[in-house]
Amino acid sequence: MTITFSSKFRKEYKSFPKNVQNQVLDRLELFSKNKNNPQLNNHKLQGEYSGFHSINISGDIRAIYEF
């Protein structure tokens, strides 16, 4: 699986506190091993983001992706 990041994400990631950066890396590793892991709460989005999916990174942070 290849994961690519938008330029907006790369910019925002740099501004995250170190503990949040580590959470992102941990969740991406978990996602790459099993995208349906219950900890990720992987689900389809609707409305404006129809066609995209979302996973939980932390309580306030979500990663939105598409295949």
C-alpha positions in Angstrom: 0.0 0.0 0.0 1.3 3.5 -0.9 0.1 6.4 1.2 0.5 9.9 -0.2 -0.1 13.1 1.7 -1.6 16.4 0.5 0.6 19.5 0.8 -2.0 20.8 3.3 -1.5 17.8 5.5 2.3 18.0 5.4 2.1 21.6 6.4 -0.3 21.0 9.3 1.6 17.9 10.4 4.7 20.1 11.1 2.6 22.3 13.4 1.2 19.5 15.5 2.8 18.9 18.9 5.2 16.0 19.0 2.8 13.7 20.9 0.1 14.3 18.1 2.7 13.6 15.4 3.5 10.3 17.2 -0.2 9.5 17.3 -0.5 10.1 13.5 2.5 7.8 12.8 1.0 5.1 15.1 -2.4 5.2 13.5 -0.9 5.2 10.0 1.1 2.1 10.9 -2.1 0.5 12.3 -3.9 1.5 9.1 -1.3 0.0 6.9 -1.5 -3.3 8.7 -5.3 -3.5 9.0 -7.5 -0.7 7.7 -10.5 -2.1 9.4 -9.0 -2.2 12.9 -11.8 -1.1 15.3 -9.4 1.5 16.9 -9.5 3.5 13.7 -13.3 3.8 13.4 -12.8 3.6 9.6 -16.0 4.8 7.9 -17.3 6.3 4.7 -18.2 10.0 4.6 -21.3 11.6 3.1 -22.3 14.9 1.7 -19.4 17.2 0.6 -16.9 14.4 1.3 -18.9 11.6 -0.4 -16.4 9.1 -1.8 -13.9 9.6 1.0 -13.3 7.7 4.2 -12.2 8.8 7.6 -10.1 7.3 10.4 -9.6 8.5 13.9 -6.2 9.8 14.9 -7.1 11.3 18.3 -10.2 12.6 20.0 -10.2 15.8 17.8 -8.2 14.7 14.7 -9.3 12.7 11.8 -7.5 11.6 8.6 -9.6 11.7 5.5 -8.5 9.5 2.6 -9.6 8.0 -0.7 -8.6 4.9 -2.6 
